[in-house]
């Protein structure tokens, strides 16, 4: 519920025009405001008594820098901040809270309950992956935007004062019911992300039962139950009851991590399919790095509904012990997200398109032409994390052509991404720009000649702080990445035409990777050689002679649980097979006369028990009759870099 502005309220906060009040709390006032491009945002202005403290402003700056690194996976994005005013700008989520939904409609069931469990776990995985602890997770801080759960209220920390159960009930009870035992301990010990996992268990229990697992008539009774009693989870489905019970362990060391929650939620046999966007964000969050030692920052409320509960609690920043000398790590880098390999010679990841500004077509590569600018995006809408690398070969055909790579691109409208970073390689110069709400800013540029009619190897690498561009192996440009809203996003290829001219650029051999480690993972050898492997098939376009495959292991459920260290009671352990995808999707040509094998014509005769693959030749039309939004399992045979045989595998849940 919004409230009218009061006399004395600011008309503008920075570049944001205020429209109404969203609420007021112990640390400041939150306004609904409008960004220059018309986007609605929530702007929190810190109370003057805090704003004038130099130490607070320094901590504010540090903690905002950490919060802005949180990928927008089921979270309200941190968009902007000014540590000198200070104020914080976050995504405005216009939707009811989980507490409102349960109060009005009763406990959630089936796919709705599963979606909340996945969505909140996804948000925690993203938050923890950025080195942040939420510390105030509760149903009021879970909002539904177009049906998708979003976790809000993280961004600013305060020194933690001892919890007092003599505090007014409306200030503490709502939060106390979701507090982990270690937060109630009188010992002053550092807290870990496990406090959020405990709160996840309590939130999911509330969503499925309409009551908290430890709730009592008074704060003291609730605290005593949290410290000494087992949780009440009997109203939950068995698979969730097991996982919630594990999350509510008294000892934080015994609780699963947020990524482990996702591992156990994103398995075959869910109550109902997840919405496509939620599944994509959950899978991306699950693939983030899982550090064993981080500096964790406790953060308190920062967005709109922070203020609805009153003054709330206060928080502290946690510091690691003095750092030891770094150890030499010979282990290979960890893939923390998707990788895509595409020669761009045929329509696979990048589809042909035509618009008012130009066209994207396949002519010995991805050819992009425009008299203005043109973006060619991944049909899969794949989101890459902040750390990423992009390698591609680009040929400029005219003196007015600039090859462009957009990255961390978000806010799509009519196939245009108004928020993005872009590197441009022109015949006489290279540049890095940022764009927010369509307003472009030059971050870095330099004069540099790039010849016309010759293929050039472009390599863009980005980490949390800066982007680096090389052309034909030589350093070309570096620039800082400081836009707080551009944390992750999509990658697009395209062109920008010089004034008065036409751009014409051909791209080839695209390699899009998560992580800033150049060349890892390597381009799979099967793109040019021979191989046979199990894979998830995302695309099998027989007429266009192109496929998209993702090498995938399919393990028996018991073996999967043994490798992941999951308890034998986990739902995954009873699955016949559990997929372990490689996160590398590859466009592979299909031979002129491929063979398609299936087991479905006659399972008794057409199934190889050793490989679970089909053995009976079928027409392509029969082979693909049940392609859906998820990949199907197949045993793929490649000769000379082309798919010559595809045998469907009977490894789905329940087969």
ABEGO torsion letter per residue (X at the ends): XBBBBBBGBBABBEABBBABBAEBBAAEBBBBBBBAAGBBBBBBBBBAAAAABAAAAAAAAAAAAAAAABBBBGBBBBABBBAAOBBBBBBBBBBBBAAAAAAAAEBBBEAAAAAAAAAAAAAAAAAAAAGBBAGABBAAABBBBGGBBBBBGBGBBBBBBBBBAABBAAAAAAAAAABBAAAABABBBBBBAAAAAAAAAAAAAAAAAGBBAABBABAAAAAAAAAABBBBAAABBAAAAAAAAAAABABAAABBBAAAAAAAABBBGBABBBBAAAAAAAAAAAABBBBABBBBBBBBBABAAAAAAEAEBBBBBBBBBBBBBBBBBABBBBBAEBBBBBAGABBBABBBBBBAAEBBBBBGEBBBBBABBBBBBBAAGBBBBABBBBBBBBBBABAABBBBBBBGBBGBBGGBBABBBBBBBBAABBBBBBBBGGBBBBABBBBBBBBBGBBBBBBBBBBAABBBBBBGGBBABBBBBABAABABEBBBBEBBBBBGBBBBBBBBGBBBBBEABBGOBBBBAAAABBBBBBBBBABBBAAAGBBBBBBBBBBBAAAAAAAAGBBAABAAAABABBBBBAGBBBBBBBBABBBBBBAAABAAAABBAAAGBBABBBBAAAAAAABBABBBBBBBBBBGGBBABBBBBBABBGX
